[in-house]
Amino acid sequence: MSEDKEQSARDQALAECHIDTLAVRAGQTRTMEGEHSEPIFTTSSYVFNSAASAAARFSGEEQGNVYSRYTNPTVRNFEQRIAAMEGAEMGVGTSSGMAAILSTVMALLKSGDHIICSRSVFGTTTVMFNKYMEKFGVEISYVSLTDIDEWQQAVRSNTAMLFMETPSNPLCELADITEVACIARDCSALLVVDNCFCTPVLQQPLSLGADIVVHSATKYLDGQGRCVGGVVVGKQQHMDEVLGFIRTCGPTMSPFNAWVFLKGLETLNLRMQAHCANALALAQWLESQPSVTKVHYAGLESHPQHALAARQMRGFGGVLSFEVAGGKDEAWRFIDATRIVSLTANLGDAKTTIVHPATTTHSRLTPEARAAAGISDNLIRLAVGLEHIDDLIVDMERGISAL
Ligand SMILES: *Cc1c(COP(=O)(O)O)cnc(C)c1O
């Protein structure tokens, strides 16, 4: 068989495979060197065989690389792998998760359009919408993630995009993606889901009716806290627009970061299972502690949307939050008494992280807005990592003893 035929036979065989197999193998095209692991192409530009070929590449008549702001083989490898895992036609890598959201909005919306966004999205996403999108004449309405009637009632004649993150951070609330997708379809708007907390291993929004999925690859896709990056996946017609924006405006993913994420994907399925198992065990342990007044985790039967989570997700994720008896002082004492977990706002890392949302990630909100969002002063968030569960429980016992 010729090289091309072998490649297309491999691609066909892969198309039938499970997500674990796609995570390890999708998107790879071997070079003439026959390398087993994917190479990093650290090159800014590419050489053409002739003047005629250069002209054809520039005009788009001939397929191929021109410049790494446009395309790069390592970035393409990552894009194709994550697109295969999300069940998408195409993916576009970006320089960060925020760049993924910005590129989606810039490529697909115009002045005069209206976005409906769930109130509990990543704080910086809200700042981007309010400060920068509104400046360019895009209107934003915020609705409760969980209340389908609010989504419906927010629809206007110029609504062009519905944007959500489910489950939410840090309270682990859910939206029913299928229901919100119906509203989007009825008003001819695009449903965009930030799937950072679940990854395609735990939730595939496109299969539930969403049009576009965005990721901060910085989190679980990397999984070890090394690189900043993002990705957008969806239908080719939409992704061509997003790629057009990236090529022109420049928030491109670096080949080195793409390679780190690509290798991260190979272990994503195993890591997510371990994150979920540790988080559930910790949530159950915390729920049994008298000085913990509430635990927010969709894997607990006490969670009001546990049934929806079990239906919509293949695991309940690695992030949970809980409230201690008392207020800010008690929460701070708990956090400062821990010795193993890291005090940092990041998440999606092999290392467990702990943070006090009211005074860090959500400190920009007014006290009233924080209270409305359910971020109380006694709330602590954990992004549970891959350490041994017994050691994590011992560390939580240190926190409990300080109360
Ligand atoms: C971190 C994060 C982002 C932003 O990603 P960056 O890579 O930091 O730009 C967006 N959405 C969610 C849910 C996140 O957790």
The ligand as an SDF file (V2000), in Angstrom:
LIG
                    3D

 15 15  0  0  0  0  0  0  0  0999 V2000
   -9.6340   28.7790   32.9900 C   0  0  0  0  0  0  0  0  0  0  0  0
  -10.9440   28.8410   32.3140 C   0  0  0  0  0  0  0  0  0  0  0  0
  -11.1230   29.6300   31.1640 C   0  0  0  0  0  0  0  0  0  0  0  0
  -10.0280   30.4960   30.6000 C   0  0  0  0  0  0  0  0  0  0  0  0
   -8.9640   29.7460   30.1300 O   0  0  0  0  0  0  0  0  0  0  0  0
   -7.4560   30.3040   30.0430 P   0  0  0  0  0  0  0  0  0  0  0  0
   -6.7310   29.1700   29.4100 O   0  0  0  0  0  0  0  0  0  0  0  0
   -7.0170   30.6340   31.4300 O   0  0  0  0  0  0  0  0  0  0  0  0
   -7.5070   31.5130   29.1800 O   0  0  0  0  0  0  0  0  0  0  0  0
  -12.3590   29.6100   30.5420 C   0  0  0  0  0  0  0  0  0  0  0  0
  -13.3810   28.8730   31.0360 N   0  0  0  0  0  0  0  0  0  0  0  0
  -13.2380   28.1100   32.1360 C   0  0  0  0  0  0  0  0  0  0  0  0
  -14.3940   27.3220   32.6240 C   0  0  0  0  0  0  0  0  0  0  0  0
  -12.0240   28.0710   32.8160 C   0  0  0  0  0  0  0  0  0  0  0  0
  -11.9120   27.3300   33.9270 O   0  0  0  0  0  0  0  0  0  0  0  0
  1  2  1  0
  2  3  1  0
  2 14  2  0
  3  4  1  0
  3 10  2  0
  4  5  1  0
  5  6  1  0
  6  7  2  0
  6  8  1  0
  6  9  1  0
 10 11  1  0
 11 12  2  0
 12 13  1  0
 12 14  1  0
 14 15  1  0
M  END
$$$$
